[in-house]
C-alpha cells in the first residue's frame, strides 16, 4: 500500500469521526453555540472548520509544491495550535454538562492520531524538490481516488464552515463577548 493510499484512508476515517463529533455532538446534541460557557469552544471549532477545507484542498485535491505546500503546512500548524487551545477550553466549556463523555474523549484522541497520520503520510509522499520555494507550484497528478477524496472533502467542508459561522452570528451578541479583550 502506498503512502498516498494510506493517507487517504486515514483522512476519510478522520473526516467521518470529525463529522459525527462536530455535527452530532457539538451542534445538534449539546448546541455549544447557544451555551454561554461553550461559545468560545464553538468559535475555536469554527476557525478549524475554516482551515480544514483549504488544508485538505492543498494536501489532497492537487499535488501542490512550493509556496502552496508550505501554506498547507502553515495551515496545519495553525490548526494544531487551535486544537491545543480547544483542549484547554473544553474543561471550562463543558463543566455545566458534566464534562466530556468517554466517547467524545475517545473520538478526540482518535481524530488527533488520524490527523497526525494522514498529514505525515501525505507530506512524506512529497519528493524533496517539492519543498523548494523556487520549484513548480504543481507536481504530477495524484491518483484519481486521491483527487476525488480531496475535492469531495473540500467541497463538503465549505458548507460546514458556513454553518459554523452562521451559528456564531446567530448568537453573536454572546459569542463575540466571550473573547477576552
Beta strands, then each sheet from edge to edge (+ up, - down):
end
